[in-house]
Amino acid sequence: MGISDTPELPSVAAAVCGMTQLGHGHIPALRSAVETFGADRLVLGTDFPYENGDIFVRAIDYIFASGITTDAETILEE
């Protein structure tokens, strides 16, 4: 199946999909995802239970450390 066989453009499909924000603490990736898809399309993503304790806490803390405070609250509420 090629792109010409899909019922809609990938950009249209991405606009209605939910996506995890799992970026392994990489703030530029998180900011790019917010800018590209919108915070309302992102949900908290972790590798829990494989990552737990301090690593799990960092998966949440880096969202706030990114400086996208309002968007961070949106991501964590979903």
PABA-832032 format. One record per residue: residue number from 1; residue in one letter; x, y, z of N, C-alpha, C in turn. Coordinates in steps of 0.2 Angstrom, whole numbers, plus 5000, padded with zeros to 4 digits. Example, Ala and Ser with C-alpha at 12.3 -4.5 7.8 and 13.67 -1.06 7.14 Angstrom:
BEGIN
r i 1 | aa A | nx 5066 | ny 4972 | nz 5039 | cax 5062 | cay 4978 | caz 5039 | cx 5066 | cy 4984 | cz 5039 $
r i 2 | aa S | nx 5064 | ny 4989 | nz 5035 | cax 5068 | cay 4995 | caz 5036 | cx 5064 | cy 5000 | cz 5039 $
//
This chain:
BEGIN
r i 1 | aa M | nx 5004 | ny 4994 | nz 5000 | cax 5000 | cay 5000 | caz 5000 | cx 5005 | cy 5006 | cz 5000 $
r i 2 | aa G | nx 5004 | ny 5010 | nz 4995 | cax 5008 | cay 5017 | caz 4995 | cx 5004 | cy 5022 | cz 4998 $
r i 3 | aa I | nx 5007 | ny 5028 | nz 4998 | cax 5003 | cay 5034 | caz 5001 | cx 4997 | cy 5036 | cz 4997 $
r i 4 | aa S | nx 4997 | ny 5034 | nz 4990 | cax 4992 | cay 5036 | caz 4986 | cx 4986 | cy 5032 | cz 4987 $
r i 5 | aa D | nx 4987 | ny 5026 | nz 4991 | cax 4981 | cay 5022 | caz 4993 | cx 4978 | cy 5023 | cz 4999 $
r i 6 | aa T | nx 4981 | ny 5028 | nz 5003 | cax 4978 | cay 5030 | caz 5010 | cx 4972 | cy 5034 | cz 5009 $
r i 7 | aa P | nx 4967 | ny 5034 | nz 5013 | cax 4961 | cay 5038 | caz 5013 | cx 4962 | cy 5045 | cz 5014 $
r i 8 | aa E | nx 4967 | ny 5047 | nz 5017 | cax 4968 | cay 5054 | caz 5019 | cx 4976 | cy 5055 | cz 5020 $
r i 9 | aa L | nx 4978 | ny 5061 | nz 5019 | cax 4985 | cay 5063 | caz 5020 | cx 4987 | cy 5061 | cz 5027 $
r i 10 | aa P | nx 4994 | ny 5059 | nz 5028 | cax 4996 | cay 5058 | caz 5035 | cx 4995 | cy 5064 | cz 5039 $
r i 11 | aa S | nx 4996 | ny 5070 | nz 5036 | cax 4995 | cay 5076 | caz 5041 | cx 4988 | cy 5077 | cz 5043 $
r i 12 | aa V | nx 4983 | ny 5075 | nz 5040 | cax 4976 | cay 5075 | caz 5042 | cx 4975 | cy 5069 | cz 5047 $
r i 13 | aa A | nx 4978 | ny 5063 | nz 5046 | cax 4977 | cay 5058 | caz 5051 | cx 4981 | cy 5060 | cz 5058 $
r i 14 | aa A | nx 4987 | ny 5063 | nz 5057 | cax 4990 | cay 5065 | caz 5063 | cx 4986 | cy 5070 | cz 5067 $
r i 15 | aa A | nx 4982 | ny 5074 | nz 5064 | cax 4979 | cay 5079 | caz 5068 | cx 4973 | cy 5076 | cz 5072 $
r i 16 | aa V | nx 4971 | ny 5070 | nz 5071 | cax 4966 | cay 5067 | caz 5075 | cx 4969 | cy 5061 | cz 5080 $
r i 17 | aa C | nx 4975 | ny 5060 | nz 5079 | cax 4978 | cay 5054 | caz 5083 | cx 4981 | cy 5057 | cz 5090 $
r i 18 | aa G | nx 4980 | ny 5053 | nz 5095 | cax 4983 | cay 5055 | caz 5101 | cx 4991 | cy 5052 | cz 5101 $
r i 19 | aa M | nx 4995 | ny 5056 | nz 5104 | cax 5002 | cay 5053 | caz 5104 | cx 5005 | cy 5054 | cz 5111 $
r i 20 | aa T | nx 5009 | ny 5049 | nz 5113 | cax 5013 | cay 5050 | caz 5119 | cx 5018 | cy 5055 | cz 5118 $
r i 21 | aa Q | nx 5020 | ny 5058 | nz 5124 | cax 5025 | cay 5063 | caz 5124 | cx 5032 | cy 5060 | cz 5126 $
r i 22 | aa L | nx 5032 | ny 5054 | nz 5126 | cax 5039 | cay 5050 | caz 5128 | cx 5044 | cy 5053 | cz 5124 $
r i 23 | aa G | nx 5049 | ny 5057 | nz 5127 | cax 5054 | cay 5059 | caz 5123 | cx 5061 | cy 5058 | cz 5127 $
r i 24 | aa H | nx 5061 | ny 5054 | nz 5132 | cax 5066 | cay 5053 | caz 5136 | cx 5070 | cy 5059 | cz 5139 $
r i 25 | aa G | nx 5066 | ny 5064 | nz 5141 | cax 5069 | cay 5070 | caz 5144 | cx 5072 | cy 5075 | cz 5139 $
r i 26 | aa H | nx 5071 | ny 5074 | nz 5132 | cax 5074 | cay 5078 | caz 5127 | cx 5069 | cy 5084 | cz 5126 $
r i 27 | aa I | nx 5071 | ny 5090 | nz 5129 | cax 5066 | cay 5095 | caz 5129 | cx 5065 | cy 5098 | cz 5122 $
r i 28 | aa P | nx 5070 | ny 5098 | nz 5117 | cax 5068 | cay 5100 | caz 5110 | cx 5063 | cy 5096 | cz 5107 $
r i 29 | aa A | nx 5063 | ny 5089 | nz 5108 | cax 5058 | cay 5085 | caz 5105 | cx 5051 | cy 5086 | cz 5108 $
r i 30 | aa L | nx 5051 | ny 5087 | nz 5114 | cax 5044 | cay 5089 | caz 5117 | cx 5042 | cy 5095 | cz 5114 $
r i 31 | aa R | nx 5046 | ny 5101 | nz 5114 | cax 5043 | cay 5107 | caz 5111 | cx 5041 | cy 5106 | cz 5104 $
r i 32 | aa S | nx 5045 | ny 5102 | nz 5100 | cax 5043 | cay 5101 | caz 5093 | cx 5037 | cy 5098 | cz 5093 $
r i 33 | aa A | nx 5035 | ny 5093 | nz 5097 | cax 5029 | cay 5089 | caz 5097 | cx 5023 | cy 5094 | cz 5098 $
r i 34 | aa V | nx 5024 | ny 5098 | nz 5103 | cax 5019 | cay 5103 | caz 5105 | cx 5018 | cy 5108 | cz 5099 $
r i 35 | aa E | nx 5023 | ny 5110 | nz 5096 | cax 5022 | cay 5115 | caz 5091 | cx 5019 | cy 5111 | cz 5084 $
r i 36 | aa T | nx 5021 | ny 5105 | nz 5083 | cax 5018 | cay 5102 | caz 5077 | cx 5011 | cy 5099 | cz 5078 $
r i 37 | aa F | nx 5010 | ny 5096 | nz 5084 | cax 5003 | cay 5092 | caz 5085 | cx 4999 | cy 5096 | cz 5090 $
r i 38 | aa G | nx 5001 | ny 5100 | nz 5094 | cax 4997 | cay 5103 | caz 5099 | cx 4997 | cy 5099 | cz 5106 $
r i 39 | aa A | nx 4998 | ny 5103 | nz 5111 | cax 4998 | cay 5099 | caz 5118 | cx 4992 | cy 5095 | cz 5119 $
r i 40 | aa D | nx 4986 | ny 5097 | nz 5116 | cax 4980 | cay 5093 | caz 5117 | cx 4980 | cy 5086 | cz 5114 $
r i 41 | aa R | nx 4985 | ny 5085 | nz 5109 | cax 4986 | cay 5078 | caz 5106 | cx 4991 | cy 5074 | cz 5109 $
r i 42 | aa L | nx 4994 | ny 5077 | nz 5115 | cax 4999 | cay 5073 | caz 5118 | cx 4997 | cy 5071 | cz 5125 $
r i 43 | aa V | nx 4999 | ny 5065 | nz 5127 | cax 4998 | cay 5062 | caz 5133 | cx 5004 | cy 5059 | cz 5136 $
r i 44 | aa L | nx 5004 | ny 5059 | nz 5143 | cax 5010 | cay 5057 | caz 5146 | cx 5012 | cy 5050 | cz 5144 $
r i 45 | aa G | nx 5018 | ny 5049 | nz 5142 | cax 5021 | cay 5042 | caz 5140 | cx 5027 | cy 5041 | cz 5144 $
r i 46 | aa T | nx 5027 | ny 5035 | nz 5147 | cax 5033 | cay 5033 | caz 5151 | cx 5035 | cy 5025 | cz 5149 $
r i 47 | aa D | nx 5040 | ny 5023 | nz 5151 | cax 5041 | cay 5016 | caz 5150 | cx 5040 | cy 5012 | cz 5157 $
r i 48 | aa F | nx 5035 | ny 5015 | nz 5161 | cax 5034 | cay 5012 | caz 5167 | cx 5030 | cy 5005 | cz 5166 $
r i 49 | aa P | nx 5032 | ny 5000 | nz 5169 | cax 5036 | cay 4999 | caz 5175 | cx 5043 | cy 4998 | cz 5175 $
r i 50 | aa Y | nx 5045 | ny 4998 | nz 5168 | cax 5053 | cay 4997 | caz 5167 | cx 5057 | cy 5003 | cz 5170 $
r i 51 | aa E | nx 5054 | ny 5009 | nz 5169 | cax 5057 | cay 5014 | caz 5172 | cx 5053 | cy 5016 | cz 5179 $
r i 52 | aa N | nx 5056 | ny 5016 | nz 5184 | cax 5052 | cay 5018 | caz 5190 | cx 5057 | cy 5022 | cz 5195 $
r i 53 | aa G | nx 5054 | ny 5024 | nz 5200 | cax 5058 | cay 5028 | caz 5205 | cx 5060 | cy 5035 | cz 5202 $
r i 54 | aa D | nx 5066 | ny 5037 | nz 5203 | cax 5069 | cay 5043 | caz 5201 | cx 5068 | cy 5044 | cz 5193 $
r i 55 | aa I | nx 5069 | ny 5039 | nz 5189 | cax 5068 | cay 5039 | caz 5182 | cx 5061 | cy 5041 | cz 5180 $
r i 56 | aa F | nx 5056 | ny 5038 | nz 5183 | cax 5049 | cay 5039 | caz 5182 | cx 5048 | cy 5046 | cz 5184 $
r i 57 | aa V | nx 5050 | ny 5049 | nz 5189 | cax 5049 | cay 5056 | caz 5191 | cx 5052 | cy 5061 | cz 5186 $
r i 58 | aa R | nx 5058 | ny 5059 | nz 5184 | cax 5061 | cay 5063 | caz 5179 | cx 5057 | cy 5064 | cz 5172 $
r i 59 | aa A | nx 5053 | ny 5058 | nz 5171 | cax 5049 | cay 5058 | caz 5165 | cx 5043 | cy 5063 | cz 5165 $
r i 60 | aa I | nx 5041 | ny 5065 | nz 5171 | cax 5036 | cay 5070 | caz 5172 | cx 5039 | cy 5077 | cz 5173 $
r i 61 | aa D | nx 5045 | ny 5077 | nz 5177 | cax 5048 | cay 5084 | caz 5179 | cx 5051 | cy 5087 | cz 5173 $
r i 62 | aa Y | nx 5053 | ny 5083 | nz 5168 | cax 5056 | cay 5087 | caz 5162 | cx 5051 | cy 5091 | cz 5158 $
r i 63 | aa I | nx 5044 | ny 5088 | nz 5158 | cax 5039 | cay 5092 | caz 5155 | cx 5039 | cy 5099 | cz 5158 $
r i 64 | aa F | nx 5039 | ny 5100 | nz 5164 | cax 5038 | cay 5106 | caz 5167 | cx 5045 | cy 5110 | cz 5166 $
r i 65 | aa A | nx 5051 | ny 5107 | nz 5166 | cax 5057 | cay 5110 | caz 5165 | cx 5058 | cy 5113 | cz 5158 $
r i 66 | aa S | nx 5054 | ny 5111 | nz 5153 | cax 5054 | cay 5113 | caz 5147 | cx 5052 | cy 5120 | cz 5146 $
r i 67 | aa G | nx 5048 | ny 5123 | nz 5150 | cax 5046 | cay 5130 | caz 5150 | cx 5039 | cy 5130 | cz 5146 $
r i 68 | aa I | nx 5036 | ny 5125 | nz 5145 | cax 5029 | cay 5125 | caz 5142 | cx 5024 | cy 5124 | cz 5147 $
r i 69 | aa T | nx 5024 | ny 5128 | nz 5152 | cax 5020 | cay 5127 | caz 5158 | cx 5012 | cy 5125 | cz 5157 $
r i 70 | aa T | nx 5009 | ny 5130 | nz 5153 | cax 5002 | cay 5128 | caz 5152 | cx 5001 | cy 5122 | cz 5148 $
r i 71 | aa D | nx 5005 | ny 5121 | nz 5143 | cax 5005 | cay 5115 | caz 5139 | cx 5006 | cy 5109 | cz 5143 $
r i 72 | aa A | nx 5011 | ny 5109 | nz 5148 | cax 5013 | cay 5104 | caz 5152 | cx 5007 | cy 5101 | cz 5156 $
r i 73 | aa E | nx 5003 | ny 5106 | nz 5159 | cax 4997 | cay 5104 | caz 5162 | cx 4992 | cy 5101 | cz 5158 $
r i 74 | aa T | nx 4991 | ny 5103 | nz 5152 | cax 4987 | cay 5100 | caz 5147 | cx 4989 | cy 5093 | cz 5145 $
r i 75 | aa I | nx 4995 | ny 5092 | nz 5144 | cax 4998 | cay 5085 | caz 5143 | cx 4997 | cy 5080 | cz 5149 $
r i 76 | aa L | nx 4998 | ny 5083 | nz 5155 | cax 4997 | cay 5078 | caz 5161 | cx 4990 | cy 5077 | cz 5163 $
r i 77 | aa E | nx 4985 | ny 5081 | nz 5161 | cax 4978 | cay 5081 | caz 5162 | cx 4975 | cy 5075 | cz 5158 $
r i 78 | aa E | nx 4977 | ny 5074 | nz 5152 | cax 4974 | cay 5069 | caz 5148 | cx 4974 | cy 5062 | cz 5150 $
//
